Amino acid sequence: MTDFVLAHKIETFCRIGCSEEERAFPQRLLVSVKLETNTQKAARTGDLSQTINYATVCQQVREIGAAKPWVLVEELAEAFADQLLEDFSLAIGVHITIEKFILPGVEWVGVEIQRYRS
């Protein structure tokens, strides 16, 4: 059985872009996180410590994004995945989607990555 803890379209503001000009001001990003885990123990006990707290996931995403200027969304996605897998020992894997709203005439651009604990 595979279970997931989800945080869909976390709004965050990051200095991100290939040029210094693009990184000059924070840009709005939407980040979706899907953490693979087993929720059975939490479901049976009602114990938050037996699952992944999605409020903490959202806070982590915002803190990581604001920590420094980023050049590529790929770089930021890896940072999210690495940190979330490190901080949440109950996570088996993580799927990250980043939506960036920078190109005219395009709803959004971005990346999706999936990483697993080694």
C-alpha positions in Angstrom: 0.0 0.0 0.0 1.3 3.5 -0.9 0.0 6.6 0.9 0.8 10.2 0.2 0.8 13.4 2.2 0.1 16.3 -0.1 0.6 20.1 -0.1 -0.8 21.4 -3.4 0.3 24.8 -4.8 2.1 26.3 -1.8 2.5 30.0 -2.6 6.0 31.2 -2.1 8.2 34.1 -3.2 11.7 33.5 -4.4 14.5 35.4 -6.0 15.0 33.1 -9.0 16.2 33.4 -12.6 19.1 33.1 -15.0 20.0 36.7 -14.9 20.7 39.1 -12.0 17.9 41.3 -13.3 15.4 38.4 -13.0 16.6 37.6 -9.5 16.4 41.3 -8.4 12.9 40.9 -7.0 11.1 38.0 -5.5 8.8 36.1 -8.0 5.7 34.2 -7.1 6.0 30.4 -7.4 3.5 27.6 -6.7 5.1 24.5 -5.3 3.3 21.2 -5.0 4.7 18.5 -2.8 3.7 14.8 -2.7 5.4 12.8 0.0 5.2 9.1 -0.2 4.8 7.5 3.3 2.7 5.0 5.2 -0.2 6.7 7.1 -1.7 3.6 8.6 -0.2 4.0 12.1 -1.3 7.7 12.3 -4.8 6.7 11.0 -5.2 4.1 13.7 -3.8 6.2 16.6 -4.6 9.8 15.7 -1.0 10.6 16.5 0.4 13.4 14.4 4.0 12.2 15.2 3.2 9.1 13.2 2.7 11.0 10.0 4.1 14.0 8.1 2.8 17.4 9.2 1.8 19.2 6.0 1.8 22.6 7.8 5.5 22.0 8.5 6.1 20.9 4.9 4.6 24.3 3.7 6.7 26.2 6.2 9.9 24.3 5.0 9.1 25.1 1.3 8.8 28.8 2.1 12.0 28.9 4.1 14.0 27.0 1.6 12.8 29.2 -1.3 13.6 32.4 0.6 17.0 31.2 1.9 19.1 32.5 -1.1 18.8 33.5 -4.7 18.3 30.6 -7.1 19.4 30.4 -10.7 17.3 27.5 -12.0 14.0 26.0 -10.9 15.7 22.6 -11.3 18.2 23.7 -8.6 15.4 24.8 -6.3 13.4 21.5 -6.9 16.5 19.5 -5.8 16.9 21.6 -2.7 13.3 21.0 -1.8 13.5 17.3 -2.3 16.8 16.9 -0.5 15.7 18.9 2.6 12.2 17.3 2.8 13.6 13.8 2.7 16.2 14.8 5.3 13.7 16.4 7.6 10.9 13.9 7.3 12.2 10.4 8.2 8.8 8.9 7.5 9.0 9.9 3.8 10.0 7.2 1.4 10.0 9.5 -1.6 9.0 13.0 -2.7 7.5 14.4 -5.9 8.0 18.2 -6.4 6.3 20.4 -9.0 7.3 24.1 -9.3 5.2 26.5 -11.4 6.8 29.7 -12.4 4.9 32.6 -14.0 7.5 34.4 -16.1 6.8 34.0 -19.8 4.1 36.1 -21.5 1.4 34.0 -23.2 2.2 30.9 -21.2 0.1 29.9 -18.1 3.2 28.7 -16.3 6.6 27.0 -16.9 8.5 24.8 -14.4 9.8 21.4 -13.5 8.6 18.2 -11.9 11.0 15.8 -10.1 10.6 12.6 -8.1 13.3 11.5 -5.7 13.5 8.5 -3.3 15.4 8.0 -0.1 18.7 6.1 -0.9 
